[in-house]
Structures are given as structure tokens and as C-alpha cells.
């Protein structure tokens, strides 16, 4: 089984293939999480998916339907449950 190679800006083999539009998204991800997470580097192959996915997340967070702190705690807990390393 082959996997999609992440477009890592720190990897000389993939650095040149990172679309310019992904650089601000990488910067924001690194600022929010502390590193560029692998799912974002995989989504870089299709920047439109990354952009729309991020917009959807912002809309959900901005809706005010769920307390932002509770929402973040739920995200962290679900990441723990599935074994996400961040």
C-alpha cells in the first residue's frame, strides 16, 4: 500500500512542490499547533481542499453554537482517542 507523500517545506525533496497559496496556511497551522501537521501537508496536493476545509472549521468555530473552549477540548480529546500525536 502506498501513501501520499506530504509536501513538507523542510524536506528538500518536496519543498519546491509546495504551492505558494499553502505557505500562509502552513504559517497559520504552525502558529496555532506549534508545527505543520501531516494532514495539512497532504492536503497541500489539493490547495482548494485545504482552503475550504479551513474555512469550514472557522465557520463552525465562529457560529457560537458551542463554547469555543469546549470545542477545543473536544478536538484535543478526539485527537487523543485516535492516537494523533499533537
VOSE-739227 format. One record per atom (N, C-alpha, C): atom name; x, y, z; residue in three letters. Coordinates in Angstrom, 1 decimal. Each point is the difference from the previous one (the first is absolute). Layout:
% residues N
@a: CA	xx: X	yy: Y	zz: Z	r: Ala;
...
This chain:
% residues 86
@a: N	xx: 0.8	yy: -1.2	zz: 0.0	r: Unk;
@a: CA	xx: -0.8	yy: 1.2	zz: 0.0	r: Unk;
@a: C	xx: 0.9	yy: 1.2	zz: 0.0	r: Unk;
@a: N	xx: -0.2	yy: 0.9	zz: -0.9	r: Unk;
@a: CA	xx: 0.7	yy: 1.3	zz: -0.1	r: Unk;
@a: C	xx: -0.8	yy: 1.1	zz: 0.7	r: Unk;
@a: N	xx: 0.8	yy: 0.9	zz: 0.5	r: Unk;
@a: CA	xx: -0.7	yy: 1.2	zz: 0.7	r: Unk;
@a: C	xx: 0.4	yy: 1.3	zz: -0.8	r: Unk;
@a: N	xx: -0.8	yy: 1.0	zz: 0.2	r: Unk;
@a: CA	xx: 0.3	yy: 1.3	zz: -0.6	r: Unk;
@a: C	xx: 1.1	yy: 0.6	zz: 0.7	r: Unk;
@a: N	xx: 1.0	yy: 0.5	zz: -0.7	r: Unk;
@a: CA	xx: 1.2	yy: 0.6	zz: 0.7	r: Unk;
@a: C	xx: -0.4	yy: 1.4	zz: 0.4	r: Unk;
@a: N	xx: 0.2	yy: 0.4	zz: 1.2	r: Unk;
@a: CA	xx: -0.3	yy: 1.4	zz: 0.4	r: Unk;
@a: C	xx: 0.9	yy: 1.0	zz: -0.6	r: Unk;
@a: N	xx: -0.5	yy: 1.1	zz: -0.3	r: Unk;
@a: CA	xx: 0.8	yy: 1.1	zz: -0.6	r: Unk;
@a: C	xx: 0.6	yy: 0.8	zz: 1.2	r: Unk;
@a: N	xx: 1.1	yy: -0.4	zz: 0.5	r: Unk;
@a: CA	xx: 0.7	yy: 0.6	zz: 1.1	r: Unk;
@a: C	xx: 0.9	yy: 1.0	zz: -0.4	r: Unk;
@a: N	xx: -0.1	yy: 1.3	zz: 0.4	r: Unk;
@a: CA	xx: 0.9	yy: 1.1	zz: -0.4	r: Unk;
@a: C	xx: 1.4	yy: -0.2	zz: 0.6	r: Unk;
@a: N	xx: 0.2	yy: -0.9	zz: 1.0	r: Unk;
@a: CA	xx: 1.3	yy: -0.2	zz: 0.5	r: Unk;
@a: C	xx: 0.7	yy: -1.1	zz: -0.6	r: Unk;
@a: N	xx: -0.7	yy: -0.8	zz: -0.9	r: Unk;
@a: CA	xx: 0.6	yy: -1.1	zz: -0.7	r: Unk;
@a: C	xx: 0.5	yy: 0.5	zz: -1.4	r: Unk;
@a: N	xx: 1.3	yy: -0.1	zz: -0.3	r: Unk;
@a: CA	xx: 0.5	yy: 0.6	zz: -1.3	r: Unk;
@a: C	xx: -0.7	yy: -0.7	zz: -1.2	r: Unk;
@a: N	xx: -0.4	yy: -1.3	zz: 0.2	r: Unk;
@a: CA	xx: -0.7	yy: -0.7	zz: -1.2	r: Unk;
@a: C	xx: -1.3	yy: 0.5	zz: -0.3	r: Unk;
@a: N	xx: -0.8	yy: 0.6	zz: 1.0	r: Unk;
@a: CA	xx: -1.3	yy: 0.4	zz: -0.3	r: Unk;
@a: C	xx: -0.2	yy: 1.5	zz: 0.1	r: Unk;
@a: N	xx: 1.0	yy: 0.7	zz: 0.5	r: Unk;
@a: CA	xx: -0.1	yy: 1.5	zz: 0.2	r: Unk;
@a: C	xx: -0.5	yy: 0.8	zz: -1.2	r: Unk;
@a: N	xx: 0.6	yy: -0.4	zz: -1.2	r: Unk;
@a: CA	xx: -0.3	yy: 0.8	zz: -1.2	r: Unk;
@a: C	xx: -1.5	yy: -0.3	zz: -0.5	r: Unk;
@a: N	xx: -0.6	yy: -1.0	zz: 0.5	r: Unk;
@a: CA	xx: -1.3	yy: -0.4	zz: -0.5	r: Unk;
@a: C	xx: -1.1	yy: 0.6	zz: 0.9	r: Unk;
@a: N	xx: 0.3	yy: 0.7	zz: 1.1	r: Unk;
@a: CA	xx: -1.0	yy: 0.6	zz: 0.9	r: Unk;
@a: C	xx: -0.6	yy: 1.2	zz: -0.8	r: Unk;
@a: N	xx: -1.3	yy: 0.0	zz: -0.3	r: Unk;
@a: CA	xx: -0.6	yy: 1.1	zz: -0.6	r: Unk;
@a: C	xx: 0.1	yy: 1.3	zz: 0.8	r: Unk;
@a: N	xx: 0.2	yy: 1.1	zz: -0.7	r: Unk;
@a: CA	xx: 0.2	yy: 1.3	zz: 0.7	r: Unk;
@a: C	xx: -1.2	yy: 0.3	zz: 0.9	r: Unk;
@a: N	xx: -1.2	yy: -0.3	zz: -0.4	r: Unk;
@a: CA	xx: -1.2	yy: 0.3	zz: 0.8	r: Unk;
@a: C	xx: 0.0	yy: -0.8	zz: 1.3	r: Unk;
@a: N	xx: 0.8	yy: -1.0	zz: 0.1	r: Unk;
@a: CA	xx: 0.0	yy: -0.8	zz: 1.2	r: Unk;
@a: C	xx: 0.9	yy: 0.6	zz: 1.1	r: Unk;
@a: N	xx: 0.9	yy: 0.8	zz: -0.4	r: Unk;
@a: CA	xx: 1.0	yy: 0.6	zz: 0.9	r: Unk;
@a: C	xx: -0.7	yy: 0.8	zz: 1.2	r: Unk;
@a: N	xx: -1.0	yy: 0.8	zz: -0.3	r: Unk;
@a: CA	xx: -0.7	yy: 0.7	zz: 1.2	r: Unk;
@a: C	xx: -0.7	yy: -1.0	zz: 0.8	r: Unk;
@a: N	xx: -0.6	yy: -1.1	zz: -0.6	r: Unk;
@a: CA	xx: -0.7	yy: -1.0	zz: 0.8	r: Unk;
@a: C	xx: 0.9	yy: -0.8	zz: 0.8	r: Unk;
@a: N	xx: 1.2	yy: -0.3	zz: -0.5	r: Unk;
@a: CA	xx: 1.0	yy: -0.7	zz: 0.8	r: Unk;
@a: C	xx: 0.4	yy: 0.9	zz: 1.2	r: Unk;
@a: N	xx: 0.2	yy: 1.3	zz: -0.3	r: Unk;
@a: CA	xx: 0.4	yy: 0.9	zz: 1.1	r: Unk;
@a: C	xx: -1.0	yy: 0.1	zz: 1.1	r: Unk;
@a: N	xx: -1.3	yy: 0.1	zz: -0.4	r: Unk;
@a: CA	xx: -1.1	yy: 0.0	zz: 1.0	r: Unk;
@a: C	xx: 0.0	yy: -1.3	zz: 0.8	r: Unk;
@a: N	xx: 0.1	yy: -1.1	zz: -0.7	r: Unk;
@a: CA	xx: 0.0	yy: -1.3	zz: 0.7	r: Unk;
@a: C	xx: 1.1	yy: -0.1	zz: 1.0	r: Unk;
@a: N	xx: 1.2	yy: 0.4	zz: -0.5	r: Unk;
@a: CA	xx: 1.2	yy: -0.1	zz: 1.0	r: Unk;
@a: C	xx: -0.3	yy: 1.0	zz: 1.2	r: Unk;
@a: N	xx: -0.6	yy: 1.1	zz: -0.3	r: Unk;
@a: CA	xx: -0.2	yy: 1.0	zz: 1.1	r: Unk;
@a: C	xx: -1.1	yy: -0.6	zz: 1.0	r: Unk;
@a: N	xx: -1.0	yy: -0.7	zz: -0.5	r: Unk;
@a: CA	xx: -1.1	yy: -0.5	zz: 0.8	r: Unk;
@a: C	xx: 0.4	yy: -1.3	zz: 0.7	r: Unk;
@a: N	xx: 0.7	yy: -0.9	zz: -0.6	r: Unk;
@a: CA	xx: 0.3	yy: -1.3	zz: 0.5	r: Unk;
@a: C	xx: 1.4	yy: -0.2	zz: 0.5	r: Unk;
@a: N	xx: 0.9	yy: 0.8	zz: -0.6	r: Unk;
@a: CA	xx: 1.4	yy: -0.1	zz: 0.4	r: Unk;
@a: C	xx: 0.9	yy: -0.7	zz: -1.1	r: Unk;
@a: N	xx: -0.7	yy: -0.6	zz: -0.9	r: Unk;
@a: CA	xx: 0.7	yy: -0.6	zz: -1.2	r: Unk;
@a: C	xx: -1.0	yy: -0.1	zz: -1.1	r: Unk;
@a: N	xx: 0.5	yy: -0.3	zz: -1.2	r: Unk;
@a: CA	xx: -0.8	yy: -0.3	zz: -1.1	r: Unk;
@a: C	xx: -0.4	yy: -1.4	zz: 0.0	r: Unk;
@a: N	xx: -1.3	yy: -0.3	zz: 0.2	r: Unk;
@a: CA	xx: -0.5	yy: -1.4	zz: 0.2	r: Unk;
@a: C	xx: -0.1	yy: -0.7	zz: -1.3	r: Unk;
@a: N	xx: 0.2	yy: -1.3	zz: 0.1	r: Unk;
@a: CA	xx: 0.1	yy: -0.8	zz: -1.2	r: Unk;
@a: C	xx: -1.3	yy: 0.1	zz: -0.9	r: Unk;
@a: N	xx: -1.2	yy: 0.0	zz: 0.6	r: Unk;
@a: CA	xx: -1.2	yy: 0.1	zz: -0.9	r: Unk;
@a: C	xx: 0.0	yy: 1.3	zz: -0.8	r: Unk;
@a: N	xx: 0.6	yy: 1.0	zz: 0.5	r: Unk;
@a: CA	xx: 0.0	yy: 1.3	zz: -0.8	r: Unk;
@a: C	xx: 1.0	yy: -0.2	zz: -1.1	r: Unk;
@a: N	xx: 1.2	yy: -0.7	zz: 0.3	r: Unk;
@a: CA	xx: 1.0	yy: -0.1	zz: -1.1	r: Unk;
@a: C	xx: -0.6	yy: -1.0	zz: -1.1	r: Unk;
@a: N	xx: -0.8	yy: -0.9	zz: 0.4	r: Unk;
@a: CA	xx: -0.6	yy: -0.9	zz: -1.0	r: Unk;
@a: C	xx: -1.1	yy: 0.8	zz: -0.8	r: Unk;
@a: N	xx: -0.8	yy: 0.8	zz: 0.6	r: Unk;
@a: CA	xx: -1.0	yy: 0.9	zz: -0.6	r: Unk;
@a: C	xx: 0.7	yy: 1.0	zz: -1.0	r: Unk;
@a: N	xx: 1.3	yy: 0.3	zz: 0.2	r: Unk;
@a: CA	xx: 0.7	yy: 0.9	zz: -0.9	r: Unk;
@a: C	xx: 0.0	yy: -0.4	zz: -1.4	r: Unk;
@a: N	xx: -0.2	yy: -1.3	zz: -0.3	r: Unk;
@a: CA	xx: -0.1	yy: -0.5	zz: -1.3	r: Unk;
@a: C	xx: -1.2	yy: 0.6	zz: -0.7	r: Unk;
@a: N	xx: -1.1	yy: 0.3	zz: 0.7	r: Unk;
@a: CA	xx: -1.2	yy: 0.6	zz: -0.5	r: Unk;
@a: C	xx: -0.3	yy: 1.2	zz: 0.9	r: Unk;
@a: N	xx: 0.6	yy: 1.1	zz: -0.3	r: Unk;
@a: CA	xx: -0.2	yy: 1.2	zz: 0.9	r: Unk;
@a: C	xx: -1.5	yy: 0.4	zz: 0.2	r: Unk;
@a: N	xx: -0.8	yy: -0.2	zz: -1.0	r: Unk;
@a: CA	xx: -1.4	yy: 0.4	zz: 0.1	r: Unk;
@a: C	xx: -0.7	yy: -0.8	zz: 1.1	r: Unk;
@a: N	xx: 0.4	yy: -1.2	zz: 0.2	r: Unk;
@a: CA	xx: -0.6	yy: -0.8	zz: 1.1	r: Unk;
@a: C	xx: 0.5	yy: 0.5	zz: 1.3	r: Unk;
@a: N	xx: 1.3	yy: 0.4	zz: 0.1	r: Unk;
@a: CA	xx: 0.5	yy: 0.5	zz: 1.3	r: Unk;
@a: C	xx: -0.7	yy: 1.3	zz: 0.3	r: Unk;
@a: N	xx: -0.2	yy: 0.9	zz: -1.0	r: Unk;
@a: CA	xx: -0.6	yy: 1.3	zz: 0.3	r: Unk;
@a: C	xx: -1.4	yy: -0.1	zz: 0.4	r: Unk;
@a: N	xx: -0.8	yy: -0.8	zz: -0.7	r: Unk;
@a: CA	xx: -1.4	yy: -0.2	zz: 0.3	r: Unk;
@a: C	xx: -0.2	yy: -0.7	zz: 1.4	r: Unk;
@a: N	xx: 0.9	yy: -1.0	zz: 0.2	r: Unk;
@a: CA	xx: -0.1	yy: -0.6	zz: 1.3	r: Unk;
@a: C	xx: 0.3	yy: 0.9	zz: 1.2	r: Unk;
@a: N	xx: 1.0	yy: 0.9	zz: -0.2	r: Unk;
@a: CA	xx: 0.3	yy: 1.0	zz: 1.0	r: Unk;
@a: C	xx: -1.1	yy: 1.0	zz: 0.2	r: Unk;
@a: N	xx: -0.6	yy: 0.4	zz: -1.1	r: Unk;
@a: CA	xx: -1.2	yy: 0.9	zz: 0.1	r: Unk;
@a: C	xx: -1.1	yy: -0.6	zz: 0.7	r: Unk;
@a: N	xx: -0.3	yy: -1.3	zz: -0.3	r: Unk;
@a: CA	xx: -1.1	yy: -0.7	zz: 0.7	r: Unk;
@a: C	xx: 0.3	yy: 0.0	zz: 1.5	r: Unk;
@a: N	xx: 1.2	yy: -0.3	zz: 0.4	r: Unk;
@a: CA	xx: 0.4	yy: 0.0	zz: 1.4	r: Unk;
@a: C	xx: -0.2	yy: 1.3	zz: 0.7	r: Unk;
@a: N	xx: 0.3	yy: 1.1	zz: -0.7	r: Unk;
@a: CA	xx: -0.2	yy: 1.3	zz: 0.5	r: Unk;
@a: C	xx: -1.4	yy: 0.4	zz: 0.2	r: Unk;
@a: N	xx: -0.8	yy: -0.4	zz: -1.0	r: Unk;
@a: CA	xx: -1.5	yy: 0.2	zz: 0.1	r: Unk;
@a: C	xx: -0.6	yy: -0.7	zz: 1.2	r: Unk;
@a: N	xx: 0.4	yy: -1.2	zz: 0.2	r: Unk;
@a: CA	xx: -0.5	yy: -0.8	zz: 1.1	r: Unk;
@a: C	xx: 0.4	yy: 0.6	zz: 1.3	r: Unk;
@a: N	xx: 1.3	yy: 0.4	zz: 0.1	r: Unk;
@a: CA	xx: 0.4	yy: 0.7	zz: 1.3	r: Unk;
@a: C	xx: -0.6	yy: 1.3	zz: 0.2	r: Unk;
@a: N	xx: -0.3	yy: 0.7	zz: -1.1	r: Unk;
@a: CA	xx: -0.6	yy: 1.4	zz: 0.1	r: Unk;
@a: C	xx: -1.5	yy: 0.0	zz: 0.2	r: Unk;
@a: N	xx: -0.6	yy: -1.2	zz: -0.1	r: Unk;
@a: CA	xx: -1.5	yy: 0.0	zz: 0.1	r: Unk;
@a: C	xx: -0.5	yy: 0.3	zz: 1.4	r: Unk;
@a: N	xx: 0.8	yy: -0.3	zz: 1.0	r: Unk;
@a: CA	xx: -0.4	yy: 0.3	zz: 1.3	r: Unk;
@a: C	xx: -0.9	yy: -1.0	zz: 0.6	r: Unk;
@a: N	xx: -0.3	yy: -1.1	zz: -0.7	r: Unk;
@a: CA	xx: -0.9	yy: -1.0	zz: 0.4	r: Unk;
@a: C	xx: 0.6	yy: -0.8	zz: 1.1	r: Unk;
@a: N	xx: 1.3	yy: -0.2	zz: 0.0	r: Unk;
@a: CA	xx: 0.7	yy: -0.7	zz: 1.0	r: Unk;
@a: C	xx: 1.1	yy: 0.9	zz: 0.6	r: Unk;
@a: N	xx: 0.1	yy: 0.0	zz: 1.3	r: Unk;
@a: CA	xx: 1.0	yy: 0.8	zz: 0.7	r: Unk;
@a: C	xx: 1.4	yy: -0.3	zz: -0.6	r: Unk;
@a: N	xx: 0.8	yy: 1.0	zz: -0.4	r: Unk;
@a: CA	xx: 1.3	yy: -0.2	zz: -0.7	r: Unk;
@a: C	xx: 0.9	yy: -0.9	zz: 0.8	r: Unk;
@a: N	xx: 0.1	yy: 0.3	zz: 1.3	r: Unk;
@a: CA	xx: 0.8	yy: -0.8	zz: 0.9	r: Unk;
@a: C	xx: -0.4	yy: -1.5	zz: 0.0	r: Unk;
@a: N	xx: -1.3	yy: -0.2	zz: 0.1	r: Unk;
@a: CA	xx: -0.5	yy: -1.4	zz: 0.0	r: Unk;
@a: C	xx: 0.3	yy: -0.7	zz: -1.4	r: Unk;
@a: N	xx: -0.1	yy: 0.8	zz: -1.0	r: Unk;
@a: CA	xx: 0.3	yy: -0.5	zz: -1.4	r: Unk;
@a: C	xx: 1.4	yy: -0.5	zz: -0.1	r: Unk;
@a: N	xx: 0.9	yy: 0.9	zz: 0.5	r: Unk;
@a: CA	xx: 1.5	yy: -0.3	zz: -0.1	r: Unk;
@a: C	xx: 0.3	yy: -1.3	zz: 0.9	r: Unk;
@a: N	xx: -0.7	yy: -0.1	zz: 1.2	r: Unk;
@a: CA	xx: 0.3	yy: -1.1	zz: 0.8	r: Unk;
@a: C	xx: -0.5	yy: -1.3	zz: -0.7	r: Unk;
@a: N	xx: -1.1	yy: 0.1	zz: -0.7	r: Unk;
@a: CA	xx: -0.6	yy: -1.2	zz: -0.7	r: Unk;
@a: C	xx: 1.0	yy: -0.4	zz: -1.1	r: Unk;
@a: N	xx: 0.5	yy: 1.0	zz: -0.7	r: Unk;
@a: CA	xx: 1.0	yy: -0.3	zz: -1.1	r: Unk;
@a: C	xx: 1.2	yy: -0.7	zz: 0.6	r: Unk;
@a: N	xx: 0.5	yy: 0.5	zz: 1.1	r: Unk;
@a: CA	xx: 1.2	yy: -0.6	zz: 0.6	r: Unk;
@a: C	xx: -0.3	yy: -1.4	zz: 0.4	r: Unk;
@a: N	xx: -1.1	yy: -0.2	zz: 0.7	r: Unk;
@a: CA	xx: -0.4	yy: -1.3	zz: 0.5	r: Unk;
@a: C	xx: -0.2	yy: -1.0	zz: -1.2	r: Unk;
@a: N	xx: -0.6	yy: 0.4	zz: -1.0	r: Unk;
@a: CA	xx: -0.2	yy: -0.9	zz: -1.1	r: Unk;
@a: C	xx: 1.3	yy: -0.3	zz: -0.7	r: Unk;
@a: N	xx: 0.9	yy: 0.9	zz: -0.1	r: Unk;
@a: CA	xx: 1.3	yy: -0.3	zz: -0.5	r: Unk;
@a: C	xx: 0.8	yy: -1.0	zz: 0.8	r: Unk;
@a: N	xx: -0.2	yy: 0.1	zz: 1.4	r: Unk;
@a: CA	xx: 0.6	yy: -0.9	zz: 0.9	r: Unk;
@a: C	xx: -0.5	yy: -1.4	zz: -0.3	r: Unk;
@a: N	xx: -1.3	yy: -0.1	zz: -0.1	r: Unk;
@a: CA	xx: -0.7	yy: -1.3	zz: -0.2	r: Unk;
@a: C	xx: 0.4	yy: -0.7	zz: -1.2	r: Unk;
@a: N	xx: 0.3	yy: 0.7	zz: -1.1	r: Unk;
@a: CA	xx: 0.4	yy: -0.7	zz: -1.2	r: Unk;
@a: C	xx: 1.5	yy: -0.1	zz: -0.2	r: Unk;
@a: N	xx: 0.7	yy: 0.5	zz: 1.1	r: Unk;
@a: CA	xx: 1.5	yy: -0.1	zz: -0.1	r: Unk;
@a: C	xx: 0.7	yy: 1.0	zz: -0.7	r: Unk;
@a: N	xx: -0.5	yy: 1.2	zz: -0.2	r: Unk;
@a: CA	xx: 0.6	yy: 1.1	zz: -0.7	r: Unk;
@a: C	xx: 1.1	yy: 0.5	zz: 0.9	r: Unk;
@a: N	xx: 1.2	yy: 0.2	zz: -0.6	r: Unk;
@a: CA	xx: 1.2	yy: 0.4	zz: 0.9	r: Unk;
@a: C	xx: 0.0	yy: 1.4	zz: 0.5	r: Unk;
@a: N	xx: -0.9	yy: 0.9	zz: -0.5	r: Unk;
@a: CA	xx: 0.1	yy: 1.4	zz: 0.5	r: Unk;
@a: C	xx: -1.0	yy: 0.4	zz: 1.0	r: Unk;
